[in-house]
Amino acid sequence: MTTLLVANDGGHVMQLHTLRPRLGVGDDVVWVTPRTAQTESLLAGERVHWALPCPPRDTRALARNAVACRRLFSDHDVSLVVSTGAALALALLPQARLRGIETVYIESATRLDAPSLSGRVLALVPGIRTFSQSTSLTRGHWQYLASPWELYETMPTEDRAVRSMVVSLGTQEGYGFRRLLDRLVALVPPGAEVLWQTGGTDVTGLGIDARERVPSAEMAAAIRAADVVVAHAGTGIALMALENGRCPVLVPRRAMHGEHVDDHQLTIALELALRDLCISRDADSLKARDLVAAASRTVTKVPDPPPLRIRATREAVAAGL
């Protein structure tokens, strides 16, 4: 009996990948996600159905994916579908429910007190179980599952000079973050090695060796070896930094500067800063001492986190809930 694990690339698939060992879904799994350098690397050795790119609010891409993914239900004996969003969940989860398949939607950790558009739509579909990763999102259809951040703790270490850095701006198209690069280039210590993952941001005139995308395995190895990670406040890179023992410097993109559709990255950065899991700064106020402070902290993780129950009870299944 196959489980489909469905997620857009970036932070969505990183969250689901991190959650998977706790979900009790077994080994018969097929991932459904767009093909990128990140997902190819992250899911190496897994069975994957490569979905078409599915950007936010792109109804044509959503429809194309819904049609293209129909064959998954004939090719596999699907008993469970789990998704952490975003638009790709809208293409798969409703048709899974129409087939009577148990279906679970886990809202992104970026949504602390209100669901995303995808979450709001899917919560209205009868039979889809909806979970949040925030204790502030428990109204109506939403049930708290767990926070991804509760597994990590930072501790101070000896002061470290910054000799190597990872800079990550994510890969979402259409939103550059030149404001951070302009500030950061001047702060890099002389002679420091830097991996610059800049997505679609224009780097003209900066004199840096920028890469649009970096495979997940390479990025994780670079983070483990780096003294400090500086990144936009996305959940994917934040999780990857923490997973690899680094307390990141998170710099939220701002809608007022055209750097994102809204200011949800402010919320992410604040959440992690309050948990002492990052140093959060606006791009315009970032200083060299922030890099040194982050380099002088280390991260540990709970070794055996408890399992998470997402499956409905037999009684609920019998009742069609």
N, C-alpha and C positions, 0 to 999 in steps of 0.2 A: 504494500500500500504506500503510494508515493506522496511525499509532501512537497508542494511548490513553495519556494521561498522567493518572494517577489519584492524588488526594490529598485528605484532609480539609482543611478550611480552617485558617487560622492558620499556625503554624510549618511544618506539613507541606507545604502548597502553596507557601509561600515558599521552602522548601528546594528543591523540585522546579523551581520557576521559575528559581532561581539556577543550578541544575545543568544545565538544559536546553541551553544553548549548547555544553556540553562533551560531551553524550551522543551526538551524531551521529545524531539521530532524524529529521532532515530537516524539511521544511515541512508535510507532510501529517499534521497533528496534531489530535486532538480531546482537549480537557481534560475530565476528569470530576471534579467537585467540588461541594459544596453552594453554594448562592447566598447570598452575604453582601455587605455593602458592600465588604469587603476583596477578595473574589474577583471581583466585578463590575468593580472598578477595575483590579486587577492584570492581569486577563485581557481587558481591553477590546481589541477587534479580533481576538481569537482565536475559533476554533470551540470552543464549550463545550456539553457535556451537563450540565445542572444536576441533580445528584443530590439525593436527599432528605437532610435532616440525619441524620448518622450518629454519635451520641455514643459514647464508649467504653463497651464492655460492654453495649450495648443490642442484644440479639439480634433483637428485632422490627424495629428500624430496619435492621439488617444484612440481614435476610431481604427486607424491602421493597425495599431497594436492589438486591439480587441479582436480583429479579424485574424491577424497572423498567429495569435496565441490559441485560437480555438483547437488546433490539432493537439495541443498538450493534453486535452481531456480525452482524446481518443488514443493517443500514443501511450498514455500512462494510466494506471489505476489510481487516480488521485483521491486521497481520503482527507487531506487537509491543505489549506492554502493560508500562508502567513505573510503579511506585508508590513513594512515600516514606511511605505509611501514611495513617491508621492503620486504623481499623475499616473504612473504605471499601475498603481493599485486600482484606480478607477477602471482600467481596461480589463483587469483579470478578476477581481473579487466579485463583482455583481454576477458575472456569468458563472462563476463557481457556485454561488448560492442558487442560481436558477437550476443547477444540476443537483442540488441537494447536498453539496459538499460542505463540510465544516470549514468555516472561514473566519480568520482573525486579522484584525487591523490594529497595529500598535503605532500610536501617534508618535511623530518625531519628538526627540528630546528638546528640539528647539521651541516647541509649543508648551509653554508653562501654565497658562491659565485659560487658553481658548484654542480649540482645534483649528487645523488648517482647513482650507477649502475642500481638499480631498477628504479629510476627516469628517467634516460636516455633512458631506454628501453620503459617505459610506455609513455613517451612523443612522441614516434614514432607511437603509436597505434592511428589510426584515431578516434576522438570522445572523447578521455579521456581528461578531463579538468585538467590541472596541475597548482598547486599553490605552492608558496614558502612561508617560514616564515622569509625571509630575504630580505631587500631592495636591496641587492647586487646581488640577483638572480632573474632577471627580463628579461633576454634575451630570444629570440626565443619563445618557447612554454610557458614560465613561467610567471605567473602573481603573484604579491605580494598579500598575503592575510592579514597577521598580524604577529607580533612577539609575542611569548608567554611571553617574558620578559617585554614588555611595560606595563603590568598590575601591576607590583610590584615596591615598593620603600622601601629602608632601611633608618633607622634613628638611631642615637646613643641613648643609654640609659645609666643608671648608670653602673659603672664597676661591673662585676659579677665574682665571683669565679666559677671555673669549677668543679661542683660536679657530673654532669652526662653528658654522651656523647652518641651519636650514630655514629657508624663507618660503612659505607656501601661501598662495593667494587663491587656491581652489581652481576649479575648471569650468564654472558656470559661464556660459557665453553671454555676451551683451552687457556685462558690468565690469568695467575696469576698476583698478584700485591703485592708480598712479600716485595718489596722495601719500600712501604708505611708502612706496618705493622711493619717492623723492626725499622723504624724511630719512629713510633707513640707509640709503647709500652713503650718506655723510657720517653715519654712526658706526659703520663696520670698522672694526679695529684694523690697522695696517697689517697686511700679511695674512689675515684670517681667510680660511677657505669657506666659501658659501655655495650651497646648492640653492639656486633661485628657481622656484617653480611659480610661474607668473600667470598661467592661464591666458586669457585674452587681453591682459593689460598691455598697453603700448609701452615699450621700454626704450623707445628711440632716444638716443643721446645720453643714456645712463651709463654706458660702458660696462654692462654686466653680461655674463654668459647665461642668458635666460632660457628656460625650457617651458614650453606650454604645459606639458603633462609629464609625470614621472610614474613609472610602474610602482604598484603598492609595495612590493618586496624591497625594491631599491630605496623607496622613501623611508620605510621602516628601518632599514639598515643605516641609512644616513642619519636618522634621528637618534638612534642608539649611540652612534659615534660622535654626534655633535655636542658641543657645549651648551648650545641654546637653540630653541625653536621660536621663530617669530611667524605668526600666521594671522590671517583673517579669522574672525570668531565663528568658524564653522564647526559643527559637531564632529565631522569626519576627521579633520586634522587634529582637533582637540583630543578625541579618543585615541588617535594613533600616537600622539605625543605622550599621553599618560600611560598607554599600554607599553611604551618603550622607555619608561623611566624618566621622562623629561617634563618639567613644569613649564608650560609654554607662556610666552608673551602673546596675548590675544588682543588684536586690534580690530574693533568692530567696523564693518562697512556701514556707511550712513546713507540713508535714502536722500537726504537733503543735498548730497553731493553727487547723486546719480550712481551710487556704488552698489545699490541693491533695490529690490522692490519695496522693502519696508525696513524697519529698524529692529527686526528680531535678533540680529547679532548682538545688539546692545544687551538684550535680555540674557543671551547665552553667556556673554562675558561677565555680566554681573553675577549670574548664578555660580559660575566657577570661581570668581573672585571671592564671593562670600563663603565658599567652601574651602578657600585657601588652596585652590587647585590651579591657579594661573595668576599671572600679573596682567592686569587689564589696563590699557592705555588708549586714548584717542591717537590717531596718526599724528596729529599736529603737536602733541605733547610728549611723544616718545623720547626718551633720553638714553644715553649710553649706560647710565647706572642701572636702568631697568634690565638691560641685557645681562649685566654682571649679577644682579639680584636673582634672575631666573637661573643662570648657570650655577648658582650656589645653592640650589635646592634639588632634591631627588624625590622620586615618586615610588611608592610601594603599592601593591595591589592585594586585595583579599585573595588568599590562595584557593579556597574552595567555596565560591559563592553558592548559596542555596538555589535549588531548582525553582523555576517559575511555572505556575499552573495556568495554562492558556486554554486547555481543552475543556469543553463542556462536559458536565456529568452525564451519565446515561439517562438520568431522569430528565435533564434539560433537553437532551437530544430527542428523547421520545416525545417531549412536549413541543418540539419544533422551535426551541429557544436558542 
